[in-house]
Amino acid sequence: MLPLLLAAQSTPDPAAANKRLFDRTVDELNFRTMETVYDKSFARAKYPVSLRATKARAEFDTYFGRDDLKKLFRNYNGVSERFKSRFGKGRTDLLEFEKQLNSLLVDRNFEFFIRVLPRDERVALVRTLQRVIKQSAAQFNASQDPAPDELAADGAAVPPAADGAAPATLRGPAAVAEDPNPQPEADLASAPAYAGPRPLDVPARHDWMDYLSLMLLIGSFLLLLYLVLSVAPALQQRLDALLPPSYADSDNEPEPQRPRRAASKALPEDRYEEEEES
């Protein structure tokens, strides 16, 4: 029995090893976050590297009289310690491991704590924490992972988060990193997912913009008919009335005759013979 007990003690439990890896990763994420906020708040001071444990961060007291920052760091240190309870109960596969770590990057307490950072530094911090998560996922022991069909059957039995918040999907933090103008204050987990192309048997839905475009098209067509059938003929008639008579079409009409002067009925008398006699 003794050799069997020694062999059992020397063989590490994959689930326990993965749980310790999760706790160390949470401590690393919390340390990187608090280090970035501390270095940004105090330009001439650096967050000590030795504060990678929760107890050491709780005993740290160098805040240069900034009681507000001291309270902020102490509160977040206590809240972030509860992140460790998100893994180890229920599913313990690699998918759940990465999902719970990524959910820390969209947690409302995390977003509230890093709000003092500029937008570009928040994006850089999230990308740094994502690299830490990928490194931890590479060290995950997947020897005890269930089969894919067991994961699908156990999908409804995933326990909720410790603080009551819904866990974020794996694509949530990636959207923060890829967005050129990210907004860490928004809840990325609540964004609707793409449902795929619309089936052919489902009728299309039209919004107010489609109906407005149709009304404008019909109005333009009616206005064109009004111009062609009413305005254009009336304009042609007015132009014909203003033209001089010489431009009128007179091919089949006789030209008006000029009135002749009436000939005088009384002719002068012929007196040439009398003048010659005289």
C-alpha positions in Angstrom: 0.0 0.0 0.0 2.9 2.4 0.7 4.2 2.5 -2.8 0.7 3.1 -4.1 0.2 6.0 -1.7 3.5 7.5 -2.6 2.7 7.2 -6.3 -0.7 8.9 -5.8 0.9 11.7 -3.9 3.6 12.3 -6.4 1.2 12.3 -9.3 -0.2 15.9 -9.6 -4.0 16.4 -10.0 -4.7 18.2 -13.3 -7.8 19.9 -11.9 -5.9 21.2 -8.9 -3.0 22.3 -11.0 -5.3 24.2 -13.4 -6.9 25.9 -10.4 -3.6 27.1 -9.1 -2.7 28.3 -12.6 -5.9 30.3 -12.7 -5.3 31.9 -9.3 -1.7 32.8 -10.3 -3.0 34.3 -13.5 -5.6 36.4 -11.7 -2.9 37.7 -9.3 -0.8 38.6 -12.3 -3.7 40.4 -14.1 -4.5 42.3 -10.9 -0.8 43.3 -10.4 -0.4 44.5 -14.0 -3.6 46.5 -13.7 -2.7 48.2 -10.4 0.8 48.8 -11.5 -0.3 50.7 -14.6 -2.8 52.8 -12.7 -0.3 53.6 -9.9 2.5 54.6 -12.4 0.1 56.8 -14.2 -1.1 58.5 -11.0 2.4 59.1 -9.6 4.9 60.1 -12.2 7.9 59.9 -9.9 7.0 56.6 -8.2 6.9 53.1 -9.4 4.7 50.3 -8.1 6.9 47.7 -6.4 7.5 44.5 -8.3 7.2 42.5 -5.0 3.5 43.2 -4.7 2.3 40.3 -6.8 0.3 38.7 -3.9 -3.0 40.0 -2.6 -1.7 40.3 1.0 1.4 42.3 0.0 -0.8 44.7 -2.0 -3.1 45.1 1.0 -0.2 46.1 3.2 1.3 48.6 0.7 0.8 52.1 2.1 2.9 54.5 -0.1 0.3 56.8 -1.7 1.9 60.2 -0.8 -1.1 61.5 1.1 -3.7 60.5 -1.6 -6.3 59.0 0.6 -8.7 58.7 -2.4 -6.3 56.6 -4.4 -5.4 54.5 -1.3 -9.1 53.7 -0.8 -9.5 52.9 -4.5 -6.6 50.5 -4.5 -7.6 48.8 -1.3 -11.2 48.3 -2.5 -10.1 46.9 -5.9 -7.6 44.6 -4.3 -10.4 43.1 -2.2 -12.8 42.8 -5.1 -10.2 41.4 -7.5 -9.4 38.7 -5.1 -12.9 37.3 -5.5 -12.2 36.8 -9.2 -10.5 33.5 -8.2 -13.8 32.0 -7.3 -15.0 32.1 -10.9 -13.1 28.9 -11.8 -13.0 25.5 -10.1 -16.7 25.0 -9.5 -18.5 23.2 -12.3 -16.7 23.0 -15.6 -12.9 23.0 -15.5 -12.0 22.6 -19.2 -9.8 25.0 -21.2 -12.8 26.8 -22.8 -14.1 27.7 -19.3 -10.6 28.6 -18.2 -10.1 31.2 -21.0 -13.7 32.4 -20.8 -13.5 33.3 -17.1 -10.1 35.0 -17.5 -11.4 37.0 -20.4 -14.5 38.0 -18.4 -12.2 39.9 -16.0 -11.4 42.4 -18.7 -15.0 43.5 -19.1 -15.9 43.3 -15.4 -17.5 46.6 -14.2 -15.1 46.8 -11.3 -12.1 46.5 -13.7 -13.6 49.2 -16.0 -14.3 51.5 -13.0 -10.7 51.1 -11.7 -9.0 51.9 -15.0 -11.2 54.9 -15.9 -8.4 57.3 -14.8 -6.3 56.1 -17.7 -6.4 57.7 -21.2 -8.1 55.7 -23.9 -4.9 54.6 -25.7 -3.4 53.4 -22.4 -6.5 51.5 -21.6 -6.3 49.7 -24.9 -2.6 48.9 -24.4 -3.3 47.6 -20.9 -6.1 45.3 -22.2 -3.8 43.9 -24.9 -1.1 43.2 -22.4 -3.5 41.4 -20.2 -4.7 39.4 -23.2 -1.2 38.2 -23.8 -0.9 37.1 -20.2 -4.1 35.1 -20.6 -2.8 33.4 -23.7 0.4 32.5 -22.0 -1.5 30.9 -19.1 -3.8 29.0 -21.5 -0.7 27.5 -23.1 0.2 26.0 -19.7 -3.2 24.6 -19.1 -3.3 20.8 -18.5 -5.9 19.5 -20.9 -5.5 15.8 -19.9 -8.8 15.8 -18.0 -10.9 17.8 -20.4 -14.2 16.3 -21.3 -15.2 15.3 -24.8 -16.9 17.9 -27.0 -20.3 16.2 -26.7 -20.0 16.3 -22.9 -19.2 20.1 -23.1 -22.4 20.6 -25.2 -24.5 18.7 -22.7 -23.0 20.6 -19.8 -23.4 24.0 -21.3 -26.5 24.8 -19.3 -24.9 23.8 -16.0 -22.2 26.6 -16.0 -22.3 28.3 -12.7 -22.8 32.1 -12.7 -20.1 34.6 -11.7 -19.4 35.3 -8.1 -20.7 38.8 -8.2 -23.8 38.0 -10.1 -22.6 39.4 -13.4 -23.1 37.4 -16.5 -19.8 35.9 -17.8 -18.5 37.5 -21.0 -17.8 35.5 -24.1 -14.4 34.8 -25.5 -14.8 37.4 -28.2 -15.6 40.2 -25.8 -12.0 41.2 -25.0 -10.9 40.7 -28.6 -13.4 43.3 -29.7 -11.8 45.8 -27.2 -8.4 45.2 -28.7 -9.4 45.4 -32.4 -11.6 48.4 -32.1 -9.6 51.5 -33.1 -11.8 53.6 -30.8 -12.8 51.3 -28.0 -14.9 52.3 -25.1 -14.1 50.2 -22.0 -17.0 51.7 -20.1 -19.5 49.8 -22.3 -20.5 46.3 -21.6 -19.2 44.3 -24.6 -20.8 41.1 -23.5 -24.3 42.6 -24.1 -23.7 43.3 -27.8 -25.9 41.2 -30.1 -24.2 38.5 -32.0 -24.5 38.1 -35.8 -27.3 35.7 -36.7 -26.1 34.8 -40.2 -27.7 35.4 -43.6 -31.5 35.7 -43.8 -33.2 32.6 -45.1 -35.0 32.7 -48.4 -38.4 31.8 -47.0 -38.4 34.6 -44.5 -39.8 37.9 -45.8 -37.7 41.0 -45.7 -38.5 43.7 -43.3 -38.6 47.3 -44.5 -38.0 50.3 -42.3 -39.0 53.9 -42.6 -36.1 54.7 -44.9 -37.3 52.2 -47.5 -40.8 53.7 -47.5 -39.5 57.3 -47.7 -37.4 56.4 -50.7 -40.4 54.8 -52.4 -42.5 58.0 -51.8 -39.8 60.2 -53.2 -39.5 58.1 -56.3 -43.3 58.2 -56.9 -43.4 62.0 -56.3 -40.5 62.5 -58.8 -42.4 60.4 -61.5 -45.6 62.4 -61.0 -43.8 65.7 -61.2 -42.2 64.6 -64.5 -45.6 63.7 -66.0 -47.0 67.1 -64.9 -44.1 68.9 -66.6 -44.4 67.0 -69.8 -48.2 67.0 -70.1 -49.2 70.4 -68.7 -46.4 72.9 -68.3 -44.6 72.2 -71.6 -47.6 72.6 -73.9 -48.7 75.8 -72.1 -45.3 77.2 -72.4 -45.2 76.4 -76.2 -48.5 78.2 -76.7 -47.2 81.3 -74.9 -44.0 81.3 -77.0 -46.0 81.1 -80.3 -48.2 84.0 -79.2 -45.2 86.2 -78.6 -43.5 85.5 -82.0 -43.8 88.3 -84.7 -46.0 87.6 -87.8 -43.0 87.2 -90.1 -41.9 84.1 -88.1 -45.4 82.6 -88.4 -45.9 79.6 -90.6 -47.5 81.2 -93.8 -47.0 78.4 -96.4 -50.7 77.7 -97.0 -52.1 81.2 -96.1 -52.4 84.0 -98.7 -50.5 87.1 -98.1 -52.7 90.1 -97.2 -53.1 92.5 -100.2 -52.2 96.1 -99.7 -55.1 98.5 -100.2 -54.9 100.5 -103.4 -55.5 104.2 -103.6 -58.9 105.1 -105.1 -58.4 106.7 -108.5 -59.8 110.2 -108.9 -62.9 110.2 -111.0 -62.5 113.8 -112.1 -59.8 114.1 -114.6 -58.2 117.5 -115.4 -59.4 119.2 -118.6 -57.3 119.1 -121.8 -56.4 122.7 -122.6 -53.4 122.2 -124.9 -55.3 123.5 -128.0 -56.4 126.7 -126.3 -52.9 127.5 -125.1 -51.5 127.0 -128.7 -54.2 129.3 -130.2 -53.5 132.0 -127.7 
